[in-house]
Amino acid sequence: MKKRSPVAVLLLPFVTFGIYSIYWLVKTKGEMKALGADIPTAWLIIVPLVNFWWYWKYCKGVEQVTNGKLNGALAFIGFLVIGFIMSAIVQDSFNNVGSGVSAASAAPELVSVAAPATEPGVPVSTAPVQTTAPTTDTTTPTQPPTPPSTPLVQ
């Protein structure tokens, strides 16, 4: 989920006469749909009475994307009672969830190696550890081949 300022989500509907609220709903619906939420087309927002069902599905998607941290039924009631203020609360929940990818699966696997036990006051080397033996060529250089002593017959 894209991180947005909850304050901007709260104040921009006033500046844009409510248009930003619709824009925000459509954008976040698309982001939630990409994460697997089952939300119908956003055009249903403008259909009277059907928009209640759409908001219900949207709020169930919010619950799914936030892993249950924001209850879908409470979000639905919040949208009915406090409207655009609920948008800021939902956006804050989206920001806390992040990109939808858990930190464990996004981070590369790191292997920690325990440092050798040392006596107090003895510094531990932080130089990189070489995992293979050094390769140095200890053989003597080869001599170029000598020409044959007998001439070749044609």
Secondary structure, DSSP 8 states (H G I E B T S, - for coil): -----HHHHHHHHHHTTTHHHHHHHHHHHHHHHHTT-----GGGGGSTTHHHHHHHHHHHHHHHHTTTSS-HHHHHHHHHHHTHHHHHHHHHHHHHH-SSS-HHHHS------------TT-----S----S------S---------SS----
